[in-house]
Amino acid sequence: MIDHVCLIIPPSLFLLDERVFMSLGILKVAAVLEQEGVTVELLDLSGVSNYEEALAAHLEISPAQCFGLTATTPQMPAATSIHRTIRRLRPTARIILGGPHATLVCAAAKHERKRSVIGRAARAVKQLTGMFDVLVAGDGEFAVLEALQEAPAGIIDGDDPRSQRFLTHAALERLPFPARHLVDVSSYRFSIDGTRALSMIAQLGCPFGCGFCGGRTSPSLRRIRTRSPEHIVNEMVHLYQAYGVTGFMLYDDELNVNPKMVSLMSLIANTQQRLGIEFRLRGFIKAELFTDEQAGAMYEAGFRWILVGFESAHPRILDNIQKQATREENARCMDIARRHHLKVKALMSLGHPGESEETVQATRDWLVETGPDDFDATVITTYPGTPYFDEAVETSPGTWTYTCRGSQDRLHSVEVDYRHVAEYYKGAPGNYTAFVYTDYLTSGRLVELRDELETDVRAKLALPFNPADPGLRYEHSMGQGSLPPFILRASSPSTMRAGNRTLRILPSR
């Protein structure tokens, strides 16, 4: 087995600020590799504009002959450039791709095979296997060990629940905490109500079938795997003792799908009393599952913000996206939060099947009526692994159409080569580019309506147009997280330059 690996996080060029949340998935993989005695370098290129130059400089000093990349779909153009640089300078190196994009594309291709279809997902997998020596799909913690063997398969599937690579509840709890010591933790900038915070993942998976969300046919992203409350709190205490943080952003899909959520909140509150400290927390909840008991327990644990993917306020859209929450249930969620002094960030999205001027107006009116403490409004993207992508058919060359089973409303999307096109996703207001359209709205009109909604609602609710905390911009709900700073930790200290910045290379131990 290869005993020296360089893991790489590509930049997220579409984000307003890349130095907010560290990439926990690849840090979990790094922790398992270190536990197995593998020497791990971590090269985090987030926030480095001339990342190819920085990578080339690192390749001059690194002895690694195996490189593992993680990438979300929006990161793929940067991952493609990184691949090209490694191939040019280390033509015999093994290059592995894991993370959300590989997982979603492979899941989409499986879905096609079940339907006896050979479509764009199969083509996307073929393109990736033509570039990378190994693809790791699904849970990568154990699958990566196979990717380092002498002659690995081209695709290692950690997304099959029948495989020992697939994480169970028990296996999840046995894993070491993410290898945060491999990054410069102090350089990450995120706070909750003025309290410095780090991100955590307490559980895996979301069981719901929203049409726009990635991984609905991927077991590793669909099946819930949980840790015990004690194990989760142990990680919080570890972060407090190791890094001095008392803020925690829980980046789980929906905290309140966990039946032990209230017990977890009680243990977090009791731990603070025992340590004589006060935590601040932030996380996502599912609106129709939210209760007064949950809200009270969350406040006592230190939550002051919750994030809720309401998405739309029009009944037709809520039905079309299979949200399983009504407009009334969403309003009730807002009322519960207010009763318990929890601020709400409403996550809204436009461009679903059946979207029209009327449905966008309904969302705008609902936001003004209910008055969330903050909100995002995003033009949806048909990522691989979403029903909008997986179940679409090509209705004309280069145009794919998804049709809702009940209403027969349609969503049209332009085919995109995710390896090279970055413009299809923009996170900065005023710079959106839509590659989708409906029977009622063109792509251009969708962007106009999104911008108008943003401006109008923020003005009416007296909310700042650009929130002071850049991390708030990344809490969208399309199943693709944000990843951040450039830091390399290797066996010996050194420095190198990238533009006008000094890039530190620090010892990992």
C-alpha positions as CSV (number, residue, x, y, z in Angstrom):
1,M,0.0,0.0,0.0
2,I,1.2,3.5,-0.8
3,D,2.5,5.0,2.5
4,H,2.8,8.7,1.5
5,V,-0.2,10.8,0.2
6,C,-0.8,14.4,-0.6
7,L,-4.5,15.4,-0.2
8,I,-5.6,18.5,-2.0
9,I,-8.6,20.8,-1.5
10,P,-9.3,22.8,-4.7
11,P,-10.3,26.4,-4.4
12,S,-14.0,27.4,-4.4
13,L,-13.8,30.3,-6.8
14,F,-17.5,30.9,-6.8
15,L,-17.7,31.8,-3.1
16,L,-17.5,35.3,-1.7
17,D,-15.0,34.1,1.0
18,E,-13.3,30.7,0.9
19,R,-11.8,30.9,4.4
20,V,-14.9,30.1,6.4
21,F,-15.5,26.4,6.9
22,M,-12.8,23.8,6.6
23,S,-13.4,20.7,4.6
24,L,-14.3,18.0,7.1
25,G,-14.8,15.2,4.7
26,I,-11.2,15.1,3.5
27,L,-10.0,15.7,7.1
28,K,-11.9,12.6,8.2
29,V,-10.1,10.7,5.4
30,A,-6.8,12.1,6.5
31,A,-7.4,11.1,10.1
32,V,-8.1,7.5,9.0
33,L,-4.9,7.4,6.8
34,E,-2.8,8.7,9.7
35,Q,-4.3,6.1,12.0
36,E,-3.2,3.5,9.5
37,G,0.4,4.8,9.5
38,V,0.2,6.7,6.2
39,T,2.2,10.0,5.9
40,V,-0.3,12.7,4.9
41,E,0.4,16.1,3.4
42,L,-2.6,18.4,3.2
43,L,-2.6,21.1,0.5
44,D,-5.5,23.4,0.9
45,L,-5.7,25.8,-2.1
46,S,-8.9,27.6,-1.0
47,G,-8.5,31.4,-1.3
48,V,-5.3,31.1,-3.5
49,S,-6.0,32.9,-6.8
50,N,-2.9,31.5,-8.5
51,Y,-3.5,28.0,-7.1
52,E,-1.8,26.3,-10.1
53,E,1.4,28.2,-9.4
54,A,1.2,27.3,-5.7
55,L,0.6,23.6,-6.6
56,A,3.6,23.6,-9.0
57,A,5.8,25.1,-6.3
58,H,4.7,22.4,-3.9
59,L,5.4,19.6,-6.4
60,E,9.0,20.7,-6.5
61,I,9.5,19.8,-2.9
62,S,7.0,17.0,-2.2
63,P,8.1,13.4,-2.5
64,A,4.4,12.2,-2.8
65,Q,3.6,10.1,-5.9
66,C,-0.1,9.8,-4.9
67,F,-2.5,12.7,-4.9
68,G,-6.1,12.7,-3.6
69,L,-8.5,15.4,-4.4
70,T,-12.0,16.2,-3.0
71,A,-14.4,18.3,-5.1
72,T,-17.9,19.5,-5.1
73,T,-19.5,20.0,-8.5
74,P,-18.7,23.7,-8.5
75,Q,-15.1,23.0,-7.7
76,M,-14.6,20.7,-10.7
77,P,-13.1,23.3,-13.1
78,A,-10.4,24.0,-10.5
79,A,-10.0,20.3,-9.8
80,T,-9.5,19.8,-13.6
81,S,-6.8,22.4,-13.6
82,I,-5.1,20.8,-10.6
83,H,-5.2,17.4,-12.4
84,R,-3.6,18.9,-15.5
85,T,-0.8,20.5,-13.5
86,I,0.0,17.2,-11.6
87,R,-0.1,15.2,-14.9
88,R,2.3,17.7,-16.5
89,L,4.8,17.7,-13.6
90,R,4.3,14.2,-12.2
91,P,3.1,12.1,-15.2
92,T,3.4,8.8,-13.4
93,A,1.6,9.9,-10.2
94,R,-1.6,8.3,-9.1
95,I,-4.5,10.8,-8.9
96,I,-7.6,10.0,-6.9
97,L,-10.9,11.9,-7.0
98,G,-13.4,11.6,-4.2
99,G,-16.0,13.9,-2.6
100,P,-19.5,15.0,-3.5
101,H,-19.0,15.3,-7.3
102,A,-17.6,11.8,-7.8
103,T,-20.3,10.4,-5.5
104,L,-23.2,12.2,-7.2
105,V,-22.1,11.4,-10.7
106,C,-21.6,7.7,-9.9
107,A,-25.0,7.6,-8.2
108,A,-26.6,9.2,-11.2
109,A,-25.0,6.6,-13.5
110,K,-26.3,3.8,-11.3
111,H,-29.8,5.3,-11.5
112,E,-29.5,5.4,-15.3
113,R,-28.5,1.7,-15.4
114,K,-31.6,0.8,-13.3
115,R,-33.7,2.5,-15.9
116,S,-31.8,0.9,-18.8
117,V,-30.6,4.3,-19.9
118,I,-27.1,5.3,-21.0
119,G,-27.2,9.1,-20.7
120,R,-25.2,12.1,-19.6
121,A,-24.3,10.6,-16.2
122,A,-22.6,7.6,-17.8
123,R,-20.8,10.0,-20.1
124,A,-19.7,12.1,-17.1
125,V,-18.4,9.0,-15.3
126,K,-16.5,8.0,-18.5
127,Q,-14.9,11.5,-18.6
128,L,-13.8,11.3,-15.0
129,T,-12.4,7.8,-15.3
130,G,-10.5,9.0,-18.4
131,M,-8.9,11.7,-16.2
132,F,-8.4,10.2,-12.8
133,D,-6.7,6.9,-12.0
134,V,-9.3,6.1,-9.2
135,L,-12.7,7.5,-8.4
136,V,-13.9,7.1,-4.8
137,A,-17.7,7.3,-4.5
138,G,-19.7,7.6,-1.3
139,D,-18.0,7.1,2.1
140,G,-14.3,7.5,1.6
141,E,-12.9,6.7,5.0
142,F,-12.4,3.0,4.3
143,A,-12.6,3.1,0.5
144,V,-9.5,5.3,0.3
145,L,-7.4,2.5,1.8
146,E,-8.3,0.3,-1.2
147,A,-7.4,3.3,-3.5
148,L,-3.9,3.1,-2.1
149,Q,-3.4,-0.6,-2.9
150,E,-1.0,-1.7,-5.6
151,A,-3.6,-2.2,-8.4
152,P,-6.9,-0.6,-7.3
153,A,-10.1,-0.7,-9.3
154,G,-10.9,2.4,-11.4
155,I,-14.0,3.0,-9.2
156,I,-14.2,2.1,-5.6
157,D,-17.7,2.2,-4.4
158,G,-18.2,3.4,-0.8
159,D,-21.9,4.2,-1.7
160,D,-23.2,0.6,-1.4
161,P,-24.8,-0.2,2.0
162,R,-23.9,-3.9,1.4
163,S,-20.2,-3.1,1.4
164,Q,-18.0,-2.9,4.4
165,R,-16.8,0.5,3.1
166,F,-20.2,1.9,3.9
167,L,-20.2,3.6,7.3
168,T,-22.7,2.2,9.9
169,H,-23.7,3.9,13.0
170,A,-21.1,2.0,15.0
171,A,-18.3,2.6,12.4
172,L,-19.1,6.3,12.4
173,E,-18.6,6.5,16.1
174,R,-15.3,4.5,16.0
175,L,-13.7,6.9,13.5
176,P,-11.1,9.4,14.7
177,F,-12.1,13.0,14.8
178,P,-11.3,15.0,11.6
179,A,-7.6,15.8,11.3
180,R,-8.0,19.5,11.9
181,H,-4.3,19.6,13.0
182,L,-3.4,19.4,9.3
183,V,-4.9,22.9,8.7
184,D,-4.3,26.3,10.2
185,V,-7.4,26.4,12.3
186,S,-6.7,30.0,13.5
187,S,-7.1,31.3,9.9
188,Y,-10.8,30.3,9.6
189,R,-13.2,33.2,10.0
190,F,-16.6,32.3,11.3
191,S,-18.5,33.4,14.3
192,I,-22.0,33.0,15.8
193,D,-23.2,36.2,17.4
194,G,-19.6,37.3,18.0
195,T,-18.4,33.9,19.3
196,R,-15.6,32.3,17.3
197,A,-16.9,29.0,15.8
198,L,-15.8,25.9,14.0
199,S,-17.9,23.5,12.0
200,M,-18.8,20.0,12.9
201,I,-20.8,17.1,11.3
202,A,-22.7,15.3,14.0
203,Q,-24.6,12.9,11.7
204,L,-24.7,11.8,8.1
205,G,-27.6,11.7,5.6
206,C,-31.0,13.2,4.8
207,P,-33.9,10.9,4.2
208,F,-36.0,13.4,2.2
209,G,-36.6,13.4,-1.6
210,C,-36.5,17.1,-2.6
211,G,-36.2,17.3,-6.3
212,F,-33.4,19.9,-6.4
213,C,-31.2,18.3,-3.8
214,G,-28.1,16.2,-4.5
215,G,-27.7,12.6,-3.5
216,R,-31.4,11.5,-3.5
217,T,-30.3,8.2,-5.0
218,S,-27.0,8.0,-3.1
219,P,-27.3,5.9,0.0
220,S,-24.3,7.6,1.7
221,L,-26.2,10.9,1.3
222,R,-29.7,9.6,1.8
223,R,-29.4,7.2,4.8
224,I,-29.1,8.7,8.2
225,R,-26.1,7.6,10.3
226,T,-25.8,9.0,13.8
227,R,-23.4,9.2,16.6
228,S,-24.3,9.0,20.2
229,P,-24.9,12.3,22.1
230,E,-21.8,11.5,24.2
231,H,-19.6,11.1,21.2
232,I,-20.8,14.4,19.6
233,V,-20.3,16.3,22.8
234,N,-16.8,14.8,23.2
235,E,-15.8,16.3,19.9
236,M,-17.1,19.7,21.1
237,V,-15.1,19.5,24.2
238,H,-12.0,18.4,22.2
239,L,-12.5,21.5,20.0
240,Y,-12.8,23.7,23.0
241,Q,-9.7,22.3,24.7
242,A,-7.6,22.1,21.6
243,Y,-8.5,25.4,19.9
244,G,-10.3,27.5,22.5
245,V,-13.5,27.8,20.5
246,T,-17.0,27.9,22.1
247,G,-19.0,28.3,18.9
248,F,-20.1,25.3,16.8
249,M,-21.8,25.3,13.4
250,L,-23.5,21.9,13.0
251,Y,-23.4,21.3,9.3
252,D,-25.8,18.3,9.4
253,D,-28.6,18.3,6.8
254,E,-31.5,18.3,9.3
255,L,-30.7,18.1,13.0
256,N,-34.2,17.2,14.1
257,V,-34.4,14.0,12.0
258,N,-32.3,12.5,14.9
259,P,-34.7,11.0,17.5
260,K,-32.1,11.7,20.1
261,M,-31.9,15.4,19.3
262,V,-33.4,16.6,22.6
263,S,-31.2,14.4,24.6
264,L,-28.2,15.7,22.7
265,M,-29.2,19.3,23.4
266,S,-29.6,18.5,27.1
267,L,-26.1,16.9,27.2
268,I,-24.6,20.0,25.5
269,A,-26.3,22.2,28.1
270,N,-25.1,20.1,31.0
271,T,-21.6,20.0,29.6
272,Q,-21.4,23.8,29.6
273,Q,-22.5,23.9,33.2
274,R,-19.9,21.3,34.1
275,L,-17.1,23.2,32.3
276,G,-18.3,26.6,33.4
277,I,-18.4,28.0,29.9
278,E,-21.1,29.1,27.5
279,F,-21.5,27.7,23.9
280,R,-23.1,29.3,20.9
281,L,-24.5,27.0,18.2
282,R,-26.0,27.2,14.8
283,G,-27.6,24.5,12.5
284,F,-30.2,23.3,10.1
285,I,-33.7,22.0,11.0
286,K,-36.7,20.5,9.0
287,A,-39.7,22.8,9.3
288,E,-42.5,20.4,9.6
289,L,-40.7,18.3,12.2
290,F,-39.9,21.3,14.5
291,T,-41.5,21.4,17.9
292,D,-41.6,23.6,21.0
293,E,-39.7,21.0,22.9
294,Q,-36.9,20.9,20.3
295,A,-36.7,24.7,20.2
296,G,-36.5,25.1,24.0
297,A,-33.8,22.5,24.2
298,M,-31.8,24.1,21.4
299,Y,-31.9,27.5,23.1
300,E,-30.8,26.0,26.4
301,A,-27.9,24.3,24.6
302,G,-26.7,27.6,23.2
303,F,-28.5,27.8,19.8
304,R,-29.3,31.4,18.8
305,W,-29.7,30.8,15.0
306,I,-31.4,28.1,13.0
307,L,-31.4,27.6,9.3
308,V,-34.4,26.3,7.5
309,G,-34.7,25.3,3.8
310,F,-38.3,26.6,3.2
311,E,-37.3,27.0,-0.5
312,S,-40.7,28.5,-1.7
313,A,-44.0,29.8,-0.3
314,H,-46.2,28.7,-3.2
315,P,-48.2,25.5,-2.6
316,R,-47.6,24.4,-6.2
317,I,-43.9,24.7,-6.0
318,L,-43.8,23.0,-2.6
319,D,-45.7,20.1,-4.0
320,N,-43.5,20.0,-7.2
321,I,-40.2,19.9,-5.2
322,Q,-41.6,17.2,-2.8
323,K,-40.7,19.3,0.2
324,Q,-43.2,17.6,2.5
325,A,-43.9,20.9,4.2
326,T,-46.8,23.3,3.6
327,R,-46.7,27.0,3.7
328,E,-48.6,26.9,7.0
329,E,-46.2,24.5,8.5
330,N,-43.3,26.7,7.5
331,A,-45.0,29.7,9.1
332,R,-45.6,27.6,12.3
333,C,-41.9,26.8,12.3
334,M,-41.1,30.6,12.3
335,D,-43.6,31.1,15.2
336,I,-42.0,28.3,17.3
337,A,-38.5,29.8,16.8
338,R,-39.7,33.2,17.9
339,R,-41.3,31.9,21.0
340,H,-38.0,30.4,22.0
341,H,-35.8,33.4,21.0
342,L,-34.2,31.6,18.1
343,K,-33.3,33.7,15.0
344,V,-34.2,32.1,11.6
345,K,-32.3,32.3,8.4
346,A,-34.7,31.3,5.6
347,L,-33.1,29.4,2.7
348,M,-35.1,30.1,-0.5
349,S,-34.6,29.0,-4.1
350,L,-36.1,29.9,-7.4
351,G,-36.3,28.1,-10.7
352,H,-38.2,25.0,-9.9
353,P,-40.6,23.2,-12.2
354,G,-43.7,25.5,-12.6
355,E,-41.9,28.6,-11.4
356,S,-43.6,31.7,-12.7
357,E,-44.0,35.4,-11.8
358,E,-46.8,34.4,-9.5
359,T,-44.9,31.8,-7.6
360,V,-41.9,34.1,-7.1
361,Q,-44.2,36.9,-5.9
362,A,-45.7,34.5,-3.4
363,T,-42.2,33.7,-2.0
364,R,-41.4,37.4,-1.8
365,D,-44.7,38.2,0.0
366,W,-44.2,35.4,2.5
367,L,-40.8,36.5,3.4
368,V,-42.0,40.0,4.0
369,E,-45.0,38.7,6.0
370,T,-43.1,36.3,8.2
371,G,-40.0,38.5,8.6
372,P,-37.0,36.1,9.0
373,D,-33.9,37.5,10.6
374,D,-32.0,36.7,7.4
375,F,-32.5,34.8,4.1
376,D,-30.8,33.5,1.0
377,A,-32.4,33.4,-2.4
378,T,-30.7,31.2,-4.9
379,V,-31.3,30.2,-8.5
380,I,-31.3,26.4,-8.5
381,T,-28.8,24.3,-10.4
382,T,-29.4,20.8,-11.7
383,Y,-26.4,19.1,-10.2
384,P,-25.7,15.4,-11.0
385,G,-27.3,13.3,-8.3
386,T,-30.4,15.4,-8.0
387,P,-33.8,14.2,-9.4
388,Y,-33.8,17.3,-11.6
389,F,-30.7,15.9,-13.3
390,D,-31.1,12.1,-12.9
391,E,-34.7,11.9,-14.1
392,A,-34.5,14.5,-17.0
393,V,-34.7,13.4,-20.6
394,E,-33.0,15.1,-23.6
395,T,-35.8,16.9,-25.4
396,S,-33.6,18.7,-27.9
397,P,-29.8,18.6,-28.5
398,G,-28.2,19.9,-25.4
399,T,-31.4,20.6,-23.5
400,W,-32.7,18.3,-20.8
401,T,-36.2,18.4,-19.3
402,Y,-37.5,17.2,-15.9
403,T,-41.3,16.6,-15.6
404,C,-43.1,16.5,-12.3
405,R,-45.1,13.3,-12.0
406,G,-48.3,14.9,-10.7
407,S,-48.6,18.4,-12.1
408,Q,-46.6,17.7,-15.2
409,D,-44.8,21.0,-14.7
410,R,-41.4,21.0,-16.4
411,L,-37.9,22.3,-15.7
412,H,-35.5,22.7,-18.6
413,S,-31.7,22.8,-18.2
414,V,-28.8,23.3,-20.6
415,E,-26.2,20.6,-20.6
416,V,-23.0,21.7,-18.9
417,D,-19.6,20.1,-18.8
418,Y,-19.0,20.4,-15.1
419,R,-15.2,19.8,-15.5
420,H,-14.8,23.1,-17.3
421,V,-17.8,25.4,-16.8
422,A,-17.9,27.4,-13.6
423,E,-20.3,30.2,-14.6
424,Y,-23.4,28.0,-14.0
425,Y,-23.1,28.6,-10.3
426,K,-22.5,32.0,-8.7
427,G,-22.8,32.8,-5.1
428,A,-22.4,36.6,-5.2
429,P,-25.5,38.8,-5.6
430,G,-25.6,40.5,-9.0
431,N,-23.5,37.8,-10.6
432,Y,-25.9,34.9,-11.0
433,T,-26.0,32.9,-14.2
434,A,-29.0,30.6,-14.7
435,F,-28.7,27.5,-16.8
436,V,-32.3,26.5,-16.2
437,Y,-35.7,27.8,-17.3
438,T,-39.3,26.9,-16.9
439,D,-42.4,27.0,-19.2
440,Y,-43.1,30.4,-17.8
441,L,-39.7,32.0,-17.2
442,T,-36.6,32.3,-19.2
443,S,-33.2,31.9,-17.6
444,G,-32.6,35.7,-17.8
445,R,-35.9,36.5,-16.2
446,L,-35.2,34.0,-13.4
447,V,-32.1,35.9,-12.6
448,E,-33.9,39.3,-12.8
449,L,-36.6,38.0,-10.4
450,R,-34.0,36.7,-8.0
451,D,-32.2,40.0,-7.8
452,E,-35.5,41.9,-7.5
453,L,-36.6,39.7,-4.6
454,E,-33.3,40.1,-2.8
455,T,-33.4,43.9,-3.1
456,D,-37.1,44.3,-2.3
457,V,-37.2,41.9,0.7
458,R,-34.0,43.2,2.3
459,A,-35.3,46.8,2.0
460,K,-38.7,46.0,3.5
461,L,-37.2,44.0,6.4
462,A,-34.3,46.4,6.9
463,L,-31.8,43.7,6.4
464,P,-28.2,44.4,5.2
465,F,-27.7,43.5,1.6
466,N,-24.3,42.0,2.2
467,P,-24.2,40.4,5.7
468,A,-21.1,41.3,7.7
469,D,-20.2,37.6,8.3
470,P,-19.3,36.2,4.9
471,G,-19.9,32.7,6.1
472,L,-23.6,33.3,6.0
473,R,-23.5,33.3,2.2
474,Y,-22.6,29.6,1.9
475,E,-25.5,28.1,3.8
476,H,-27.5,27.2,0.7
477,S,-29.5,24.0,0.5
478,M,-28.6,22.3,-2.7
479,G,-26.6,19.5,-1.3
480,Q,-23.2,21.0,-2.0
481,G,-21.2,22.5,0.9
482,S,-18.6,25.1,1.0
483,L,-15.0,24.2,1.6
484,P,-12.1,26.2,2.8
485,P,-7.3,28.2,3.5
486,F,-4.1,27.3,1.8
487,I,-2.0,25.5,4.2
488,L,0.3,22.6,3.7
489,R,1.5,20.4,6.6
490,A,4.3,18.0,5.9
491,S,7.2,16.4,7.6
492,S,9.4,19.5,7.9
493,P,8.7,23.2,8.2
494,S,9.3,25.5,5.2
495,T,7.7,28.4,3.3
496,M,7.0,29.4,-0.2
497,R,5.4,32.3,-2.0
498,A,2.2,32.5,-4.0
499,G,1.9,36.0,-5.4
500,N,2.3,38.4,-2.5
501,R,1.4,35.8,0.1
502,T,3.7,33.6,2.1
503,L,2.4,30.0,2.1
504,R,3.4,28.2,5.2
505,I,4.4,24.5,5.3
506,L,4.2,23.4,8.9
507,P,5.1,20.1,10.6
508,S,2.0,18.0,11.2
509,R,3.3,16.7,14.5
